[in-house]
């Protein structure tokens, strides 16, 4: 059941990306919207990977920085490692 929800979200994001890409491409008016739809769908799929990676990196960085500050408070600034 949960995997079905993820599959539906996957298709939905790709479809929305394709629709947005097609809409943006159609504003130029010089050719068809198929290439814009493909670029939009690819961009949506790339963002589905890139955004979680960026959030994971940011959270990890914040935890590391907090741990470093906590260590400095507990052991003092000039404590030897």
N, C-alpha and C positions, 0 to 999 in steps of 0.2 A: 504494500500500500504506500509506504513512504517513497519507495523507488519510483512509483508511478507519479507521485507529486513532483519529484525532481525532474522526471522526464517531461512532464507538462510544462514546468517552469523553463526548462531548457528550450523547448520548442517555442514557447511564448516569447522569450527574450530574443531568440533568433528572428522570429516573425516581426516583432516590434522593431528590431534593428533594420530589417529589410524594408519595412514600411517607411521608417524615418529616412533611410538612405534613398529610397525611391522618391520620396517627397522632396528632399533637398536637391536631388539630381534633376527632377522635373522642373525646378525653378529656373534652371539655366536655359531650358527649351531647345538645346541644340541637338539632342539625340534622344534615344529611348531611355527608359528608367531602369532597365535590367541591370546595367553596370552599377548604378547607384544602389540598387537593392542588394546586389552581391557584396559590395563594399560595406554596406550597413550590416548585413548578416555576419560577415567576417569580423567586423569591429565589435559587434555584440558578443561574439564568442570569445574574442581576445580579452575583452573587458571582464567576462565571467571568470577568467583565470587571473588577470592582472590585479583586479581590485581586492580579492581575498589575500593575495600575496602581499600587497602593499599594507593592508590592515594588519596582517600577521607580523610583518616586519616592524610596523609602528608600535604595536603592543609589546613585542619582544624588546625593542629599544627602550620603551618606557619602563618596563620591568627591570631591565639591566641598569638603567640610570637610577631608579629608585633603590635597587639593591646596593649600588655603589654609594649612594648618599647615606643609606642606613648603616652600612659598614663604617663609613667615615664618622658618623655620630657615635656609634657604639665603641669603636676602637680608637677614635681620635684621628685628627687629620694627619699627624706625623708618624703614625704607627708603622713599623717595619713589617713588610709582608713575609 
